[in-house]
Amino acid sequence: MNFDLKIMNGRVFDGSGSEAVDCDIGIQDDSIAAIGDLSEAHAKKIIDASGCMVCPGFIDAHSHSDTYLLIEPSAASKIYQGITTEICGNCGASAAPLNGDYKMPSDWLDKDYSRMGIKNHTFEGVNEPQHIVPWETLADYRECFTEAQPAVNAALLVGHNTLHAGICGYDPRAATPDEMKQMVRTLEQALDEGAIGLSSGLAYPPGSAVPRSELIALAKIIARHGGLYTTHMRSESDGLLDAIDEAIEISARSGARLQISHLKASGKSNWGKIDTALEKVRRAGAGADRYPYTAACTDLDIILPNWASYGGREAILDRIRDPETRKKIRGELEEHPSDYWNNVMIGSTQFEAFKGKYLPEVAETLGMKEVDAFLHLIDRDDLKTGGIFFSMSEENMWKVLAEPYVSLGSDGSLRAPWGPLSHDHPHPRAYGSHTRFLRAALDGQTVPLAEAIRKMTTLPAKQFGLKKRGQLKEGYFADLVIFDSDGIRENTTYAAPHQLSSGMRHVIVNGIHTFENGKHTHCRGGQFLGQ
């Protein structure tokens, strides 16, 4: 036998949850050609994995790297964790399809895509120049992906907010019958072009005002195509249990498989709901994902009252810049408990001195009350301020991660300590989710190592319908990682997030040796994984 690449002398976990065995792996082109005793086989290249663990490449079950894959195709923060596939388009926001007045999230929109010339979609920003995005349909985006050739594979969900805002606008209302037909046609086209399902972000406008019936109708289309429905639910705090019931009902009435995004109970008063929540998900036979941190991260303006958050960025900024409306917003925000602001950290902002600082520290520097410092920041940043919210129980976190249907999802976009993605202040989950969980399994803090690997490989592959991925098996695609069990660790922190993980020795994506002896080779083999 002759192979392009042979891996020898490692402890091999196949991703199924079984314990490791000693065997060799032969790779030919983009696939695993043989597993067993290959000591007599020839290969163009041999990796000696002595003292290391070998397993399938990790799948990030919940990512927001949609457009970042095009401008930083090294996918450094992910590759250094052993991630070889990302599930993008989560929480109701996807890079495609683009319609009407829809505006992508500001952290995607303010990047430069001008070097890619497929089709141009023009966005008008607030206090910004026009932004040109070189795609409209999912097929266009897929062409951009192929041109960029990222280091990792990606599959794309269609965001419900992307659909609804593009066709119906940002006002808090349901779609008309004609708009509903247009949404269905657009969704079907995206599915035909390779989308794997629909995601909703029901905590965010305009989805937060959309009736359940709209989601059921769209999820029926997903069910017919064999895809799945993922959801950032309407509430992960006070309304958690009702939100789970809604998600289960949408799945049951549509026939679409259900994946609950970043399953958690936020706010100390809600921590006691987690057992009931988990039991509901178990009974429904749904899937879920979770990241191994107790702080959430999203735009800081999520704190605004619901009524103040509709209409799009221009409308929101008009409200907070109108003295009377700002006074009304301020009054409602002052109803938060006195210690509320102590758990809010500033993420990305134009004010370098405030990155990674808790809001009370920022307020003291500005000589303001916390509520006024909050309004000042989102106003001055044109709603581009990031927020990190410390609201979860560590005990609950490990309990959720131990559930057999919960896969690992970072809820983070890829980053790199260099280039256009190095200037913001992300949550450390972007750099450390999978290595943190792997370290916890090795140290006995969570599920055993074989089960931890299953949660990052075969489980998400099955949940998202990724064919011939997530397992070390003859005929499967050659996505593999080799890691040093002593050295594996995250280095990222909340204060200094742009730090790559340690301990990965080799990463292979579709047979391409992307990471060798702890260094990125800049050889990239990622593929777009469509239906």
N, C-alpha and C positions, 0 to 999 in steps of 0.2 A: 504494500500500500504506500501511496505517496500523498502527502498533504501540503498545503500552503503553510500551515501552522500546526504545531503539536505542543500541547500543554502536558507536562509530566510532573509527577511526584507531589501533587497537591492533595489536600483533603477536600473532596468534591461533594457539595450539597447540590442536589438536582433541582431544588426549588419546590418540591412537592410537600415538604414538611418532614421528609425522612432524614435520618441522621447521615452524616458524611461517610463516604467510602473512599478508598484509595483506588484511583483509576486514572487513565490518561484520556485526553480528548484530542481528536483530530479535526481540523477545520479545513474545508476546501471551498474556495470562493466565499460566498456569504453564509454558508451553512455548516452545521455540525455534521461531519461525515461519519465519525465513528467514536464510540466510547468503550473503553476497556483497557486491556493490556496491549499497548501499542509500542512496546519497547523495541520491536524489530522494524517498525515502520519508518520510512524516510519522510523528511519534511524540509521545506525550504528554510523554515525558521523554527526554533525550539525555545519554549519558555520553560525554565526550571522553576516550578512553584513550590519547591521544598520549604517547609515551615509555614506555608500560607494556606488560606482557604480559597476555594474556587466555587463560584456560584453563578446563576444567571445574572445578567445586568439588571439593575433595579429599575422599577417603573414608578415614576412619580405620578400618583393617581390624581393629583389635584394641583395643577400648575397654571400660571398666568403668563407664560413665556411667549405667547402667540407671536407678537411682533419683534420681541427681543431676539428670537432665533435668527431673524433676518439681518440684524445689525451687529450681533456678537455671536457668530456661528460657532465659535470655540466652545460655547456653553460651559465655560470654565467652572462656575460654582456647582454645576450639576455633575460634570465629568469627574471632578475631584471627589465626589461622593459615591461614584460608581453608578450614577443614574444614566441609563442608556435610552430611556423612552419617557416622554412627558405627555400627559393628557392635558390639553389646553382648551381654552374657551369656556372656562368655569364661571360660576357665580353670575350667569346671565350676560356676560360680556365676552364677545369673541371678535377676532380680527376681521372676520368676514361672516356673512355677506354685508356689504355697505349699501345702504339705501337712504334716500331723502336727506333729512336733517340730522341723522344720527351722528354723534361725535364720539369717537373712541375715548376711553379714559385718558386723562391729561398726561399721565406718565408714558403712555404709548404715543400720544399725539405730538408731544414736543420733541420727538426724535427725528433724525434726518434719514429719510428713505429715498432721497433723490437719485442715488446711484443706481436704483433698480427701476427699469423702465418698461413695465408691462402695460398697465392702464392707469390713468391718473384719476384719483378721486380727491376733490378739493374740499378742505375743511376751513371754515372761518373761525378763528379763536377770539377770545376776549382779550383785548390789549395785546394781541399777538398778530404776526403776519399770517398770511394764508399758509396752510400746510398741505403738501401734496403727498398722497399715499398712492403708491403704484399698483393698486388692485381694487376691485369692487366685488366680484363674485368669489366664491370659495375656490373655483377653478383658477382664477387669477392668483389668489394667495398661494395656492399649491404650486403654481409655476414659479412664483417668487421663492418659495421654499426650496424647490429643486435647484434654482439658480444659485441660491446662497449656500446650499449643501452644508447644513449644520452638522455638528458632531454627534447629535442625538436624534433619535426618531421622535416623531410627534404625531398624535392623533388630535382631531379638532371636534369639539362640541359646538353647536350653534347656540349663541346666547339669546335667550328670550328678550332681554332688554334691548339687545342689538336689533332684533327683528321688530319689536313693538315700537321703539323710538324712531326707527328709520321710516316706518310706514304710518304710524299714528301720532308721532310727536311725543313731547314730554309732559303734556298736561295729564293730570290724574283722572283717567277715564278708560273705559273699555273700548275695544276696537268695534267699529261698525261692521255690519255684515260684509260689505264690500272690502273693507280693510282686512277682515278676517280671511277672506278668500285670497287676497294678495299675500298675506303672511303665510298661508298654507302653501301657495305656489312657490314662494321664495324658499321656504323650508324644504320642500320636496326637491327643488333644484339643488340646494346645498347638500342634501343627502345623496342625490344622484352623483354629485361631484366629489363625494368622499367623506362627508361628515359622519360621525359615529353616533350622534344623539343630540339632545337638547338640554341646555342647562338653564336654570332660572336663578335670579338673584332677587328674591322677594323682600329682602330688607332694604333694597335700593329703589328709588324712583327710576322709571315709571312703573316697574313691576310691582312695587308695594301697593299700588292702587288698582291693580288688574284683578278682575274676578277669577275665581277658581275655574269657572267654565271655559275661559280662554285657554288656560293651561291644559285642561283635559283634552280639548279639541286638538291642540298642537301635539300633545303627547300621543294621541291616537295615530297621528302620522308617523311618529317615531316607532310605535309598536309595529305598524305595518312594514316598516323597513328593517325590523329586527334590532333597532338601536335601544338606547336607554335614556332615562330621564334623570338628570342629577339636579339637586337643588340646594342652594343656600336659602334656608327656610325663612319664613317671615319673622320668626323670632328664635333666638337661641338663649333667651333669658326668661322674662316673666311669662311669655306665651309659648314656651318651648313645647309643652305637651300638646297643645292645640295645633302648633305648627307641624309636629310629627304626624298627627292625625290627618292634617290636610295633605301632606306629602303622600301618605299611604293611600288616601282616597283618590288622589290624582292618578297614582299608579294603578290602583284596582279598577277604576272606571275607564281608564284608557287602555289597559293591557300592557303598558310599557314597564320594563324593569326599572327599579328605583335604586338610586345611589344618593345617600344623604351626605352632603359636603360638610367637612370639618365638624363632626358631631361633638357637641359640648353643652355644658350648662353654664352660662355666663352670669356673674353676679353672685355674691356669697349667699344671698337669700334664695337662690335657685339651685345651689349645689346638691341639696337633698332630693332633687327631682331626677337625678341621673339614673337610678335603678329602674324607675318606672319608664323612663325614656328608652333605656336599653331593652327592656322587656317588650315594649311596643315594636321596636325595630326587629327584634328576634321573631316575634309572632308573625310579622308581615313578610318575613323572608327577604328583607331588603339588604342592600349593601351600604357601606359607609366608609368614609376615610377620616383621618385625623393626623395632625402634626404633633410632635412631642415637646410642645412648649405650652406654658400657661398664660401667655399673652397673645391677644389677637392683634391684627394689623389691618387697617384700611384707611380711607381718607378721613382726616380729622373732622370734616364737616358732617360725618355720620351722626354727630352729637346733636345737630340741629333738629328742632321739632319737625315732624313729618310734613306739616302744612307748608313749612318754609323751604322744603327741599325739592319741590316740583318745578317743572317748567324748563329745566336745563340750566347751565351755568350762568348765562346772562340774567335770567330771572332771579336766581338765588342771590347773585351779587347785587342786583338792584334792591332786593329786600334788605340785605344787611347794610347797605349804604344809605338807605332811607332812614332818617333819624327816628321817626315814629315806629316804623316796622322793627327796626333794630331794638328799640326799647321794649317792644312786645316780646321779641325773641329772647332778649336778655332776662325779662321777668320770668319766662317759663324755664329757662336754664337755671335760674337761681333756686328752683324747687328741688334740684338734685341734693342728695345728702351732703353734709359738710365735707366728708372725706372723699367724695366722688373724684375730684380733680387730682387727688394724690396718686391715683392709679393710671393717670394719663401721661404718656411720654410722647414727646415730639419726634417724629421720624424725619422724612424729607421736607425741607423748607429752603427758601433762599437765604435764610439767616443762619449762617454756619455756626454761630455761637450757641444756637438753640437746639441743634441736632443732638438727639440722645438725652435731652434734659426733660425732667418731669415738669409738667405745666406750672406747679407752684413756684419752681425755680425761675421759670421764664417770667411769670407774673411779678415776682420780686424784682427781677432785673428791669422790667419795664415800669415798675412802680404802679402796677394795676392790680385789681382783683382778678382771680382766676378766670371768671366768666368774660371779663373784658379783654384779658390777654388772648383767650381763645378766639373771640370775635376779631380782634386786631390781626391775629395771624392769618386766619382764613381769608380775611379781606385783603391784606397786603400781598398774600401769596396767590390771589385770584383762584382760590379753592384748590390749590395744588399742595396743601400741607398734608403730610402723612401723620397718622396717629398710631401709637402702639398702646394697647389697653390691657392692663394686668387685672384680669377678671375671673380667672379660672382656678379650680382646685387641682393640685398636683395629684392627690389621691385619685380623684375622678379621671384625670388624664390617663394614668396608668391602667385604670379599670377599663376605660374605653378602648385603649390600645390592645388590651388582652382579649377583647371580643373576637371570635374567629372570623367574623365577616368584615372586620375593619382593616382596611389596607392603609399604607403610609402615603400621605399626600402632604406636600410642603405648604400648599396655599401660597407659594412664592414664585416670582419670576426669576429666571436666571440672572446672574450678575457676573461681573469680573472685576478684579482689583485694578484693571486698566481699561482704557477706552471709554466710550460714551455711557457705559452702565456703572461707572465707578464713582460717580459724583453725588449720588443721592445717599439716603440713610435708610436702608431696608431693615426689616425684621431679620434676625439671624437665621430664621428658618430657610431663607433662600440659599444659604451656604452650608447649613448643618443638619437639616432634618433627618436625613437617612443615616449619616454617620453617627449622629447622636443616638438614634434608636438602636443601631447596630452595637454601639458601645454599651448601651444600657443592657442589651441582651447578653453580651459577653460578660458583663459584670453582675449578672443575676438580678437586675432591677425590674425586669419585665419578663415577657415570655422567653422560653428557651431559644437558642440561636437558630435552630432549624425552623421553628415556627416564625421567628422574626423574619427570616429570609423568605419564607412562603408569603408573608404579608407584603413583601416588597417585589414579588415576582409572579408566581402562578396565580395568586389571588386577584391582583388587579388585572392581569392578563385575561382571566376568565370574566371578571366583572365588566370589562370594557370590550370584550370580544376581539382581542388581539390574537390573530391566528399565528400559530407556531412561534410564539414569544413566551417568555417568562419561565421556561424550563430548559434544563440541559437534557436534550433528547435527540437522537439521531434524526436528521431531516429538519430540525428546527433551525431558525436563524441563529447565527453565531453572535449573540449578544452575551458577553461574559465579563465578570470582574474577578480579579485576584487581589486579595487584601491580606495585610499583616494584622493578625488579631491583637497583637500587643500594641501596635502603633496607631490603630484606627481611632480617630477622635475628631471632634469639631474644634475649631479654633476661633470661630466667630463669637462675638458678644453683642449685647444690646448697645453698649457704648462704642464699640469698634467692629461693625458688622462685616466689613469687606476683607475677610480673611478666609482663605481656602482651607478645606479639610485636609487631614493627614491620614496616611495609612493605606491608601489605595496604591497598589503596585502596578497593575495592568488593567486596562479597560479596552474591550474589543466590541465594536459596533458593526454588525453585519459583516463580520470577518475582517474589518479594518482595525489595525492596531493603533488606537487613538491615544492611549496613555501607556507609556512604557517606562518601567523602573521609576515610577513616581513623577514623571514629567509628561506634559502634553506634547504629542508628536506633531500636532496640527494637521494630521491626516484625518479627514472627516468622512464618515460613511452613513450619516443619518438619512432615513427615508421618511416620507410622509405616509402614514398608515391609515388608509381609507377603508371604507366599507367594501 
